[in-house]
Amino acid sequence: MPDAAPPPSEESDSESNASERKAIQAIGAAGLEPGSSPNLMQLAASGTQLATYTLILGAAGYAIDHFRGHAIPWFAIAGSLVGFTLGMYRLIVLAIRS
């Protein structure tokens, strides 16, 4: 049977606890501590919303153009622009609030 590893010393425990405390403080300073408002996460979600609005409204416009038989996809272009505008509005509002 191989020799068991020696138990960790108290010095290494205190060093790891100190590094854990520093990491927790850094997370709290970034606004990611549980119970606080996660500003970075809200802004990241807003970026996802921007892409989603653009894709969904662009796809809806494309569907309208397809069913109406348009050669130039005007509704797809308009839908994409409206989606991008709504997404940017949402991003700007959240950035101002945080």
N, C-alpha and C positions, 0 to 999 in steps of 0.2 A: 504494500500500500504506500503510495507516495506521501511524502511529508506534507502536512497541511501548511498553508500559508500562515505566516505569523499574523496575529490580530493587528489591525491598524493602530498606529500610535495616536496619542491624544493630539499631538502637534498637527498631524495630517488632517484630523477631524476639524480642528479649529480653522485650518487654512481653507478647507472645503466649505465650511460654514460661512466664512468671511466672503469667499467668492460667490456663494449662493446669495448672500445678502446684497452684494454689489449688483448682481444680475437682476434681482427683484427690484432694487431701487432704480436701475436703468429702465426696466419695463414700466415702472410706475411713472417715471419722468416722461416717458413717451406717450402716456395716456392710455396704456393698455392694461392697467391693473384692473382686476375684476371689480365691478361696481362703478368704475369711472367711465367717462364718455370716450370711446375709442376713436379719436379724430382720424388717425391714419386709416383705420379700417373703414370708416364712413366714406372717406375720399376714394379709397380703392373700390368700394362698392359703387360709388357714383360713376367712376370710369367704366365699370361693367355695364351700368345702366345706359351710359352714353352709347356704347356699342350695341346694346340690345335694342334701344329705341331706333337707332339708325337701321339696323338689319331688319327689324320687324316692319317698320313703316316702308322701307325700301322694297321688301318682299311683297307687301300688300299692294304697293304701286305697280310692281312688276306683274302681279296677278291681274290687276285691272287692265294694264296695257295688253297683256296676253289675250284676255277674253274679248277685249274690244278690237284686237287686231291692229294695233298701232305699230308702225314701222319704227318710229322713234319713241323710246320709252319715257315719255314726259312724266307720267304718274310715278314711275320708279324714281326718277330724278327728284321730283317734288317731294315724294315720301321720304327719301333719304335726307334731303335738306331739312325737312321739318323734324325728322327724328334726331338729326345732329343738333339742330337748334334747341329742341327740348332737352336733350342730354346735356348740352353745354350750360343751359339755364340751370338745370338741377345741380351740376357740378359747381357752378359759380355761387349759387345760393348756399350750398353746404360749405364751401371754402370760406365764405364771408362769415358764416355762423361759428366756425371753429377757430 
